[in-house]
Amino acid sequence: QVQFAESGGGLVQPGGSLRLSCATSGFTFRAYPMRWYRQGPGKEREMVAHISFVGNRTIYTDSVKGRFTISRDNAKNTVYLQMNSLKPDDTAVYYCNVHPPKWGWGQGTQVTVSS
């Protein structure tokens, strides 16, 4: 059974940092590109960051370039998202998934940026 277990979210002040983790199981992690997505209040789910299956290529949505960094550890079947200089607009539930999604979604982890 494929599972995505996101963690690391929380409440942080503007300008703060968080590191999200997504532990995966049930598939060959190293064979898939991975993405972080987010869904803010009243918004559609959007792609935040993409990493190739060996980790040598990354893509970011414009609003997070220079602030967020995606990485992966294929030995641990885990993908990470380092988020710096957080803004209130980053408030959302964050999810990870393979690209393209093919098995469903995890519970996500809530990130709230507020003073």
TASULPE-V398266 format. One record per residue. N is the residue number from 0. RES is the residue in three letters. SS is DSSP state (2 for helix, 1 for strand, 0 for the rest). PHI is phi in whole degrees, -180 to 180 (999 if undefined). BURIAL is + if it has 24 or more other C-alpha atoms within 12 Angstrom, else -. Layout:
# TASULPE-V398266
N&RES&SS&PHI&BURIAL  N&RES&SS&PHI&BURIAL
This chain:
# TASULPE-V398266
0&GLN&0&999&-  1&VAL&0&-76&-  2&GLN&1&-135&+  3&PHE&1&-123&+  4&ALA&1&-119&+  5&GLU&1&-83&+  6&SER&1&-154&+  7&GLY&0&104&+  8&GLY&0&-73&+  9&GLY&1&164&+  10&LEU&1&-98&+  11&VAL&1&-140&+  12&GLN&0&-78&-  13&PRO&0&-54&-  14&GLY&0&92&-  15&GLY&0&-81&+  16&SER&0&-133&+  17&LEU&1&-144&+  18&ARG&1&-123&+  19&LEU&1&-92&+  20&SER&1&-126&+  21&CYS&1&-136&+  22&ALA&1&-87&+  23&THR&1&-120&+  24&SER&1&-158&+  25&GLY&0&93&-  26&PHE&0&-152&-  27&THR&0&-82&-  28&PHE&2&-53&+  29&ARG&2&-68&+  30&ALA&2&-91&-  31&TYR&0&-124&+  32&PRO&0&-62&+  33&MET&1&-126&+  34&ARG&1&-134&+  35&TRP&1&-102&+  36&TYR&1&-123&+  37&ARG&1&-146&+  38&GLN&1&-135&+  39&GLY&0&-84&+  40&PRO&0&-57&-  41&GLY&0&70&-  42&LYS&0&-119&-  43&GLU&0&-80&-  44&ARG&0&-66&-  45&GLU&1&-131&+  46&MET&1&-75&+  47&VAL&1&-104&+  48&ALA&1&-153&+  49&HIS&1&-130&+  50&ILE&1&-136&+  51&SER&0&-68&+  52&PHE&0&-68&+  53&VAL&0&-101&-  54&GLY&0&86&+  55&ASN&0&-97&-  56&ARG&0&-140&-  57&THR&1&-131&+  58&ILE&1&-138&+  59&TYR&1&-131&+  60&THR&0&-69&-  61&ASP&2&-56&-  62&SER&2&-69&-  63&VAL&2&-116&+  64&LYS&0&-57&-  65&GLY&0&85&-  66&ARG&0&-117&+  67&PHE&1&-109&+  68&THR&1&-136&+  69&ILE&1&-96&+  70&SER&1&-150&+  71&ARG&1&-146&+  72&ASP&1&-125&+  73&ASN&0&-69&+  74&ALA&0&-74&-  75&LYS&0&-106&-  76&ASN&0&54&+  77&THR&1&-133&+  78&VAL&1&-118&+  79&TYR&1&-124&+  80&LEU&1&-138&+  81&GLN&1&-87&+  82&MET&1&-119&+  83&ASN&0&-117&+  84&SER&0&49&+  85&LEU&0&-65&+  86&LYS&0&-122&+  87&PRO&2&-55&-  88&ASP&2&-68&-  89&ASP&2&-81&+  90&THR&0&-60&+  91&ALA&1&-177&+  92&VAL&1&-91&+  93&TYR&1&-106&+  94&TYR&1&-128&+  95&CYS&1&-114&+  96&ASN&1&-165&+  97&VAL&1&-73&+  98&HIS&0&-122&-  99&PRO&0&-77&-  100&PRO&0&-60&-  101&LYS&0&-143&-  102&TRP&0&-127&-  103&GLY&0&110&-  104&TRP&0&-128&+  105&GLY&0&-81&+  106&GLN&0&-78&-  107&GLY&0&79&+  108&THR&1&-133&+  109&GLN&1&-81&+  110&VAL&1&-117&+  111&THR&1&-123&+  112&VAL&1&-111&+  113&SER&0&-159&-  114&SER&0&-94&-
